[in-house]
Amino acid sequence: MNQRIEAYQKRIEGFLQQLLDPSPTPVPDLLAAMRYSTLGGGKRLRPLLVYATGEALATPDTALDRIAASVEMIHVYSLIHDDLPAMDDDDLRRGKPTCHRAYGEALAILAGDALQALAFAVLVDEAIGLDADARLRLMQELADAAGVRGMAGGQAMDLAAQGKALSLEELETMHRLKTGALIRASVLMPARASGTDPGLAQSLGAYADCIGLAFQIRDDVLDVEGDPALMGKACGADSLLEKATFPALLGLEASRRRARELVEQALDHLQPLGPEADLLRVLARYIVDRMH
């Protein structure tokens, strides 16, 4: 299973390299900033979920690389913008200076903007091997996950909640948007591309909802007790920014328990699928076991 994960990580890395080819361009600094953030490592969890879902559903191979690249570029754009002084004001990401520290704030903003545009361009391209209606459905799924009803809306809620006490329901709602929506899209987009029946798509969406929330809980826990050397950034930022987090609301042990419960629920939602979904199962468990 580890070999399959590594193979998929290399596969998306190669495709992203291809999309961000540093051939002659009138804006070399912008492309350099895009490459700096996109090709700078990372878990590639969202592309892995795309490939794992594709395995389970026999999604056409021609579509998987482009779906995987699109969700990863949206994710990277969000990290670039989250790190800006107007947001979290972070200096390190993946063990190196954040994009705005390396290239300046203006170019970092533009790099994020350009990655967002490219994410949609790779989906609409005929090379994806899907008909026009299918491509439009994929673009709508990604737009919903990235916009006001998804990631951007969740980030706005996060900023508004700084220094405030949230209920557990409010906290979970915020993170189902901020973190969970793009993870959900990573599972549902390959399902849409394979023409999955609505019942199975609903089960996969429920699986994704569970692991998306578990992922955020684990992130919150790691910000308290993680190793900065493994994390590639300073820990304790959530507390300094007075952010609403699961450990602050529930405590560390209850947060860990909630994450494990969510993963068990996620695995239950995969029952309609057999061994072809084993990689999805492995990724669900990885989410609560990871150290960075």
N, C-alpha and C positions, 0 to 999 in steps of 0.2 A: 504493500500500500504506500509506503514511503517513497518507493521508486516511482510510482504513478504520480504522486503529488509533485515530486521533483521534476518529472517529465513535463507536467502541465505548467509548472512555474517557468521552466525554460521555454516552453512553447509560447506563453504570453509575453515573456520578456523579448523573445525574438520578433514577435509580431509588433510589439510597441516600438522596438528599434526600427523596424521597417516603416511604420507610420510616421515616425519622427526622424526620418532620414536627414542627416545634416548636410545634404547636398547644397550647392550654392543657392542662397536665398537673399532677398533684399533686406531681411530683418534677422541677421544671424544671432544677435543678442537675445531676441525674443525666443527663437528656437532653442538656444542654449539654455535659457531659463526653464523652458518646458521640458527639455531632456533632463536637466539637473534634478527636477522634482519627480518626474515620472519614472526615470530609469535608476533612481537612487536606492533600490532595494525595496523592502517591505514584504509583508506576508503574502500578498496577492490573494487574500481570502476570497474576495468577491469574484475574481476570475476562476478560482478553484471551484466555487459554488456553481458557476456557469458550466464548467466542464463536467463536474460531478452530476449535475442535473441532466446534462446532455448524454452522459453515459447511461443514466437510468432510463431515459426516454428515447434513446436512439435519435437525438436531434441531428439534423444534417450537419456534417463537419464544416461545410462552407460557412455556416452561420455562426458557429461557436466562437471562432477567434474574434470576429467583429463584435459580437455581443460582449465577450469578456473584455475586450479593449475599451468598449464604450463605458461600461460600468466602472472600470478602473480609472479612466480619465476623468470621469465625473468625481470619483472619490479623491483623486489627486488634486483636482481644482479646488475641492472643498478644503483640503488640508492647507493648501497655499493660502487661501483666504482666511481660514481659521487662525493661522499663525500670525496674521498681520497685527500691528499695534492697535487697530480699531476693534479687533476681536480679542484673541487670547494673548497677543504680544509675546509669542514664544521665540526663543533664540535658537533652539535645536530641534531637529526632526531627523529621526533615524541616525542619530550620532553625528550629524554634520549641521552646519548653519542652515537655518530655514531659508526659503527662497528669497524673501525680502531682505534678509541679512546678506545674502550672497550677491543679489542683483539689484537691490533697491526696491522700495515699495511700489513705485509706478510700474516697473517691469514685472514684478510679481503679480500685480493685479491683472495685467494684460496676459501673462502666461496662464493664469487661471481662466480668464475669459476665452482664450484661444483653445485651451483644452476642452472646455465645455462645448464650444462650437464643433470641434473635431469629433467629439463623442457622437454627435448626431450625424455628422457627415459620413462616418463609417457605417452607420446603420442604413442610411438611405442609398448607399452605393449598390448598384446592381450586382457587384461581385459577391454580395452576401448570399446570393442564390435563392432568394425568396421573392414572391410576387409583390406587387406594389402594396396591396392591402396588408399583407403580413408585415412589411417594413413599416408601414404607418402605425400598426398596432404596437410594434416594438418601440417606436419613437414616442408614442403616447405613454407607454408604460414607464419609460425612462424619464420623460418630462414630469409625470406625476410624482415619481420618486424623488426627483431633484428639486421640485418647486415648492410652492407655498403649502401644499398638502403633504409635503415630504421633508427632505433634508433641510432646505432653506427655512421652511416654517419652523422646524424643530430647533434650528440654530437661533432663530429670532426669539423663540420661547426661552431658550437657555440664557440668552443675554438678558432678557427681561426678568428672569428668575434670580439673578445674582443678588445675594444678600437677603433673599426671601425664603420663608419656609414653605415647602410644597408638600401636599399629601402624597401618599404612595401612588394613588391613581393619577394625579397630575404629573408626577415624575415619570411614570411608565408611559403616559401619553406623549410627553415631550420626547422621550428617547425612541419610542416606536416611530416617530417622525424623523428625528435627527440622525439616528444610526440605523434603525430597523428598515426604513423605507427602501434604501438602496440595496440592502441585503435581500429584502423581499424581491426586488426587481431582478437581482442576480439569479434567483431561482425561477421566477415566473417568466422572464424573457425567453430562456431556452424552452420552457414548457409551451409558451405561445408559438414559438417557431416550429415545434414538432406537432402542433395541432392536438395537444393533449385534451382529453375530455374534461368538461367543467368540474366533475366530482374530484378527479385526481388533481387538477390544478388547485382546487380549494384545499385539499390536504397538503399539497406542497406549499401553498401560501401560509397555512397555519404552522407548518414546520419552520418556515423562514421567519415568521413573526416571533416564534419562541427563541430561535437561536440569535436573532437580532437583538432582542432584549437581554439575553444571557451574555452576549458579547459586550454590551455596554456596562452591565453590572461587573463583569470581570475587569473591564477597563478602569472602572471606578475603584475597585479593590486594588488593582496594581498601582494606581496613583498613590495609594496609601502605603503599601508594603512592597512594591516592586523594587527591583535592582536597577538604578539608573544606567548602569553599564549595559544591561540587557535591553532596557527600554529605549536607549538611544536618545533620552531626553531627561530633564530633571523631573523628579516626582514631587508630589505635594502641591502642584499648581492649582488643583481644584479648591483646596482649602484656602490658599492665598487669595484666590479670586472670589471666595465665598460662594462657590457654585453649589447648587442642589445636587447631591449625589446619593447613591444607595447606601454606602457606609455611614454617611452623616445621618441619614434617616433611620436606617435599620440596624446599624452596627455591622462589623466585619463578618462575624460568623453567620448572622441571619442573611446577609447579602450573598455569601458563598452558597448557603443552603437554597436560596431562591434561584440562583443561577443553575444549580444542579437539578432542581425541580423542573425548570424550563427546558433543560436539555432532555430530560426523561419524557416530557410532554412532546417535544419535537420528534423524538424517536418513535413514539406512539403514532404520530401522524404519518410516518413512513411505512406503516404496516401493509398498506395496499401494494407496496413494491417489495420485490424479493431481493436476492443478493446483488442485483444490478444497481441497487441504491446503497451499497456498502460504503462507498466513498462519502456520500452524504452523511452517513452515520458517523464515520470517523471524524469528519469536519465538525459535527455537532459536539462530539466529546472533546475535540481539540480546543474548542472555544473556552471551556471552563478550566482546562488544564494548562493552557499556555502561560508562559512567564514574561511575555512581552507583547 
